[in-house]
């Protein structure tokens, strides 16, 4: 399911649209990685997941590295896209309370929700 293939990070810019310097996605489960593959977001620099067994691996198709939650603080991430819809509240609380995250947060579900 996950690859050990290394990804060369790309930074995208969109004319006339404000973009985040270091956005990540939270959720390395099957549905989350399928959504990322479909969305094809080259601006993402990593995927975060709470499962320690996934840290250090790479997502299929996108080849994004999977990092532990502490990566958000350590790498000074400024935007998070929650793709694990079933854990949205738990992840949102962890971002705010445990990690002290103050950047932008959005979640995928039936659409895109800005939190």
C-alpha positions as CSV (number, residue, x, y, z in Angstrom):
1,X,0.0,0.0,0.0
2,X,2.8,2.4,0.8
3,X,6.0,2.9,-1.1
4,X,9.5,3.6,0.1
5,X,10.2,5.6,-3.1
6,X,11.5,9.1,-2.5
7,X,9.5,12.0,-3.7
8,X,11.0,15.2,-5.1
9,X,8.9,18.0,-3.6
10,X,7.5,20.5,-6.0
11,X,6.2,23.9,-5.0
12,X,3.4,25.2,-7.1
13,X,2.2,28.7,-7.6
14,X,-1.1,29.9,-9.0
15,X,-1.4,33.3,-10.6
16,X,-3.7,35.6,-8.7
17,X,-4.4,33.1,-5.9
18,X,-2.7,33.2,-2.5
19,X,-1.0,29.9,-1.8
20,X,0.4,28.5,1.3
21,X,4.1,28.0,1.7
22,X,4.0,24.6,3.4
23,X,0.7,22.8,3.2
24,X,0.2,19.2,4.3
25,X,-2.6,16.6,4.3
26,X,-3.6,14.7,7.4
27,X,-4.7,11.1,6.7
28,X,-2.7,8.3,5.2
29,X,-5.5,5.7,5.1
30,X,-6.9,4.1,2.0
31,X,-9.7,6.7,1.3
32,X,-7.4,9.6,2.1
33,X,-4.7,8.5,-0.3
34,X,-7.2,7.8,-3.0
35,X,-8.6,11.3,-2.6
36,X,-5.1,12.8,-2.8
37,X,-4.4,10.8,-5.9
38,X,-7.6,12.1,-7.5
39,X,-7.1,15.7,-6.4
40,X,-3.4,15.8,-7.6
41,X,-2.3,18.7,-5.3
42,X,1.4,19.3,-6.2
43,X,1.6,22.0,-3.5
44,X,1.5,19.4,-0.7
45,X,4.8,18.6,0.9
46,X,3.8,15.7,3.1
47,X,1.0,13.6,4.6
48,X,0.6,13.3,8.4
49,X,-0.8,10.3,10.1
50,X,-1.1,9.4,13.8
51,X,-0.3,5.7,13.1
52,X,3.5,5.4,13.9
53,X,3.7,2.3,11.6
54,X,3.1,4.6,8.6
55,X,5.8,7.2,9.4
56,X,8.7,7.1,7.1
57,X,6.7,5.5,4.3
58,X,5.4,7.1,1.1
59,X,1.8,7.3,-0.3
60,X,1.0,5.5,-3.5
61,X,0.5,7.6,-6.6
62,X,1.4,11.0,-5.0
63,X,4.6,9.6,-3.5
64,X,4.3,12.0,-0.6
65,X,6.2,11.1,2.5
66,X,4.1,10.1,5.6
67,X,5.2,12.0,8.7
68,X,4.1,11.9,12.4
69,X,2.0,14.7,13.8
70,X,5.0,16.4,15.4
71,X,6.2,17.2,11.8
72,X,3.5,20.0,11.7
73,X,5.2,21.9,14.5
74,X,8.8,20.9,13.5
75,X,8.5,21.9,9.8
76,X,6.5,25.1,10.6
77,X,3.5,23.9,8.4
78,X,1.0,26.7,7.8
79,X,-2.0,24.8,6.3
80,X,-3.6,21.4,6.9
81,X,-6.1,19.6,4.7
82,X,-7.8,16.9,6.7
83,X,-8.6,14.0,4.4
84,X,-9.6,11.5,7.1
85,X,-13.2,12.6,7.3
86,X,-14.2,10.1,9.9
87,X,-11.6,11.6,12.3
88,X,-12.2,15.3,11.5
89,X,-13.1,16.4,15.0
90,X,-10.3,14.5,16.7
91,X,-7.7,15.7,14.2
92,X,-9.0,19.3,14.5
93,X,-8.8,19.2,18.3
94,X,-5.3,17.7,18.2
95,X,-4.1,20.4,15.8
96,X,-5.4,23.2,18.0
97,X,-4.8,21.8,21.5
98,X,-1.9,19.4,21.4
99,X,0.1,20.9,18.5
100,X,-0.8,24.6,19.1
101,X,-1.5,24.9,15.3
102,X,-2.6,28.4,14.3
103,X,-2.5,28.1,10.5
104,X,-5.3,27.4,8.0
105,X,-7.4,24.2,8.4
106,X,-9.7,22.7,5.8
107,X,-11.4,19.3,5.7
108,X,-12.7,17.1,2.9
109,X,-16.1,15.5,3.3
110,X,-19.1,16.0,1.0
111,X,-17.2,19.1,-0.1
112,X,-14.4,21.3,1.2
113,X,-15.0,22.7,4.6
114,X,-12.9,25.6,6.0
115,X,-12.5,25.1,9.8
